[in-house]
Amino acid sequence: MLRFTTRISLKDIGYPNPIANLEKIKVQEQELAFLTHEDITKLFKAIEGARHPNLDIVTKICLSTGARISEACGLHGSHVIKSGNTYKVTFVNTKGKKNRSVPISQSLYEEIPKKTGPLFTDCRKAFERAINRAGIQLPDGQCTHVMRHTFASHFMMNGGNILALQKVLGHAKIEQTMIYAHFAPSHYEDAVRLSPLKNLINST
């Protein structure tokens, strides 16, 4: 059976839509949390006491690539590739339903286990416990995505290109990536430099 809202949109119930003229409720945009350098240091200190054998390397992969923790945990040996002096990981079964390859450093490549089949087991719960041990306070529901937000935020703060970030994160639309644009060092300078009033003010 079709849901009531779906049937209304299809106009197949024979009655006027009772909510057609109601304005959509605007939901306040929630600030995305990310880890500072100090937080990251505390996190890895907390990870040292973790029982999960893969938590350290999975965390490094996420912070280095912007991967979701589920994507990093789902890596297989065949997804970690060395070609000459180039190293990369390919994430499959992503939220966007498309494979996504991201370059990694040689040092990270050397830390990743070299074996066939799945490399890691799920460590999301272990990560949440490490966050708590580190004393890091996060908004509700942001724990498992905080490493992705951290990568993207620091990428832009360090002068990264927003279009490159879109590709690394695997966003289908640039609007999804623009939530990180304000972290760019030139963001506030551009707000003044590109203002439509700039020339008018200078000419008065």
C-alpha positions as CSV (number, residue, x, y, z in Angstrom):
1,M,0.0,0.0,0.0
2,L,1.3,3.5,-0.9
3,R,1.9,5.8,2.0
4,F,-0.6,8.6,2.4
5,T,1.8,11.4,1.5
6,T,2.8,9.5,-1.7
7,R,-0.9,9.0,-2.7
8,I,-1.4,12.7,-2.2
9,S,1.5,13.6,-4.4
10,L,0.0,11.3,-7.1
11,K,-3.4,12.9,-6.6
12,D,-5.1,9.5,-6.7
13,I,-7.3,9.8,-3.6
14,G,-9.9,12.1,-5.2
15,Y,-9.7,14.9,-2.6
16,P,-7.8,18.2,-2.4
17,N,-4.4,18.0,-0.7
18,P,-5.1,19.4,2.8
19,I,-1.5,20.5,3.3
20,A,-0.8,21.9,-0.2
21,N,-0.7,25.5,1.0
22,L,1.3,25.0,4.2
23,E,4.8,26.4,4.2
24,K,7.6,23.8,4.7
25,I,9.1,23.9,8.2
26,K,12.6,25.2,8.1
27,V,15.0,23.2,10.3
28,Q,17.9,25.0,11.9
29,E,21.1,23.9,10.3
30,Q,23.3,22.1,12.8
31,E,26.9,23.1,13.2
32,L,29.2,20.2,12.1
33,A,31.7,19.2,14.7
34,F,35.3,18.5,13.8
35,L,38.4,17.6,15.8
36,T,41.2,20.1,16.5
37,H,44.8,19.1,16.5
38,E,44.6,18.8,20.3
39,D,41.5,16.6,20.0
40,I,43.3,14.3,17.5
41,T,46.3,13.9,19.9
42,K,43.9,13.1,22.7
43,L,42.0,10.6,20.5
44,F,45.1,8.6,19.5
45,K,46.2,8.6,23.1
46,A,42.8,7.1,24.0
47,I,43.1,4.6,21.2
48,E,46.3,3.2,22.7
49,G,44.1,1.6,25.4
50,A,41.6,0.2,23.0
51,R,41.0,-3.6,22.7
52,H,40.1,-3.4,19.1
53,P,43.2,-4.4,17.0
54,N,42.4,-2.2,14.0
55,L,41.1,1.0,15.5
56,D,44.3,2.9,15.2
57,I,44.8,2.3,11.5
58,V,41.1,2.7,10.6
59,T,41.1,6.1,12.3
60,K,44.3,7.1,10.4
61,I,42.6,6.0,7.1
62,C,39.5,8.1,7.9
63,L,41.4,11.2,8.9
64,S,43.7,10.9,5.8
65,T,41.0,10.3,3.2
66,G,37.7,11.7,4.5
67,A,36.2,8.2,4.4
68,R,33.2,7.2,6.5
69,I,34.3,4.8,9.2
70,S,32.1,2.1,7.6
71,E,33.9,2.6,4.3
72,A,37.3,2.2,5.9
73,C,36.2,-0.9,7.9
74,G,35.0,-2.4,4.6
75,L,38.3,-2.2,2.8
76,H,39.7,-5.4,1.2
77,G,43.3,-6.1,0.4
78,S,42.6,-5.5,-3.3
79,H,41.3,-2.0,-2.5
80,V,44.8,-0.8,-1.4
81,I,46.9,-0.1,-4.4
82,K,50.5,0.7,-5.1
83,S,51.5,1.9,-8.6
84,G,55.1,3.1,-8.8
85,N,55.5,5.8,-6.3
86,T,51.7,6.4,-6.1
87,Y,49.5,4.9,-3.3
88,K,45.7,4.9,-3.1
89,V,42.7,3.2,-1.5
90,T,39.5,2.6,-3.3
91,F,36.3,2.6,-1.3
92,V,33.4,0.5,-2.5
93,N,29.8,0.1,-1.4
94,T,29.8,3.8,-0.6
95,K,26.7,5.9,0.4
96,G,26.8,7.4,-3.1
97,K,26.8,4.0,-4.7
98,K,30.0,4.8,-6.6
99,N,33.5,3.6,-6.0
100,R,35.9,6.3,-4.9
101,S,39.7,6.3,-5.0
102,V,41.7,8.6,-2.8
103,P,45.5,9.0,-2.7
104,I,47.3,8.1,0.5
105,S,50.9,8.6,1.8
106,Q,53.5,5.9,1.6
107,S,53.8,5.8,5.4
108,L,50.0,5.1,5.7
109,Y,50.2,2.5,2.9
110,E,52.9,0.6,4.8
111,E,50.8,0.5,8.0
112,I,47.8,-1.1,6.3
113,P,47.8,-4.9,6.5
114,K,48.9,-6.7,3.4
115,K,46.5,-9.6,2.9
116,T,43.6,-10.7,0.7
117,G,40.0,-10.4,1.7
118,P,38.6,-8.1,4.4
119,L,41.3,-6.1,6.2
120,F,39.3,-5.0,9.3
121,T,36.3,-5.7,11.4
122,D,33.7,-3.2,12.4
123,C,35.1,-0.7,14.9
124,R,32.4,1.9,15.2
125,K,31.6,1.1,18.8
126,A,35.3,1.0,19.7
127,F,35.7,4.4,18.2
128,E,32.8,5.8,20.2
129,R,34.4,4.5,23.4
130,A,37.7,6.0,22.4
131,I,36.0,9.4,21.9
132,N,34.5,9.2,25.3
133,R,37.8,8.2,26.9
134,A,39.5,11.2,25.3
135,G,36.9,13.5,26.8
136,I,35.8,14.8,23.5
137,Q,32.3,16.3,23.5
138,L,30.3,16.0,20.3
139,P,26.7,16.8,19.3
140,D,24.3,13.9,19.2
141,G,24.6,11.8,16.1
142,Q,28.0,13.1,14.9
143,C,30.4,10.7,16.5
144,T,30.7,8.3,13.5
145,H,31.0,11.1,11.0
146,V,33.4,13.4,12.9
147,M,36.5,12.1,11.2
148,R,35.0,12.8,7.8
149,H,34.1,16.3,8.9
150,T,37.6,16.7,10.5
151,F,39.3,15.8,7.2
152,A,37.1,18.1,5.2
153,S,37.5,21.1,7.6
154,H,41.2,20.8,7.9
155,F,41.5,20.3,4.1
156,M,39.8,23.7,3.5
157,M,41.7,25.4,6.4
158,N,45.0,24.3,4.8
159,G,44.0,25.9,1.5
160,G,42.4,23.0,-0.3
161,N,40.3,23.4,-3.4
162,I,36.5,23.0,-2.9
163,L,36.1,21.1,-6.2
164,A,38.9,18.7,-5.3
165,L,37.3,18.1,-1.9
166,Q,34.0,17.3,-3.6
167,K,35.7,14.5,-5.6
168,V,37.6,13.2,-2.5
169,L,34.4,13.0,-0.5
170,G,32.4,11.6,-3.4
171,H,29.6,14.2,-3.2
172,A,27.3,14.2,-6.2
173,K,26.5,17.9,-5.9
174,I,28.8,20.7,-5.0
175,E,26.2,22.1,-2.6
176,Q,26.9,19.2,-0.3
177,T,30.6,20.2,-0.2
178,M,30.0,23.9,0.2
179,I,29.2,23.5,3.9
180,Y,33.0,23.4,4.4
181,A,33.8,26.4,2.2
182,H,33.8,28.8,5.1
183,F,36.9,27.1,6.5
184,A,39.0,28.3,3.6
185,P,41.6,30.9,4.8
186,S,40.5,33.4,2.2
187,H,36.8,33.0,2.9
188,Y,36.3,36.1,4.9
189,E,38.7,38.1,2.8
190,D,36.8,37.2,-0.3
191,A,33.6,38.2,1.4
192,V,34.9,41.8,1.5
193,R,36.9,41.7,-1.7
194,L,34.0,40.4,-3.8
195,S,31.2,42.4,-2.2
196,P,28.9,44.1,-4.7
197,L,29.3,47.3,-2.6
198,K,33.1,47.3,-2.7
199,N,33.5,49.6,-5.7
200,L,30.7,51.9,-4.6
201,I,32.3,52.4,-1.2
202,N,35.7,53.0,-2.7
203,S,34.3,55.6,-5.1
204,T,32.7,57.7,-2.4
